[in-house]
Amino acid sequence: MTDDTALTPQHDDAVRGGSPPWAVRLARRLEDDPAADRYDGPLRALSGALLSSPWSRRLLHGDWLGHAVHPLLTDVPVGAWTSAALLDLSGRSELRPAARFLVGAGLVAAVPTAVTGVAEWGRTEGGTRRVGVIHAASNTTALVLYSGSFAARRAGRHRLGVLLGLGGIAAASAGGFLGGHLAIARKVGSRHPVFDRPAPV
């Protein structure tokens, strides 16, 4: 029988017993900090409402896809906002309409992304639940900043829109790191039971 742990990639410092990177220490600190527990009430209520029927659970957990749909959807808003930031940083005024369009597209795509994320969070507990709360807070901050950025751009206040957008991409990046921690390090995510078996060698 194949030993799954032998197939798990290990970082060199982990093999040597060295100190983990600062980001790893931060993630572990968030997992251990019960302060986030007091803020999970709204997420708990929303998750319960979203998953109140078997049909919505199957849809939002990605049963029709074979695994969680949330990670797939995150590529759209993050990609749109990253592209907008690159256009902004180019400093070319003729690209401003395209940047504004990308910011708006990211806002639209963020809605189903957030909904499926809350649905996945409903299956977490303990430390992963706490990190999920901070992940949601980071992404909500990004959503607020990008909403302000879009409004500022439409009003002709391009410089303000760019500044708010840069703050938004910073918040989205923080949320992305925590999302990666949950999906990769903690294996949070719905999946078909067939994937619980080791992959063929």
Secondary structure, 3 states (H helix, E strand, C coil): CCCHHHHCCCCHHHHHCCCCCHHHHHHHHHHHCHHHHHHCHHHHHHHHHHCCCHHHHHHHCCCCCCECCHHHHHHHHHHHHHHHHHHHHHCCHHHHHHHHHHHHHHHHHHHHHHHHHHHHHCCCCHHHHHHHHHHHHHHHHHHHHHHHHHHHHHCCCHHHHHHHHHHHHHHHHHHHHHHHHHHHHCCCCCECHHHHCCCCC
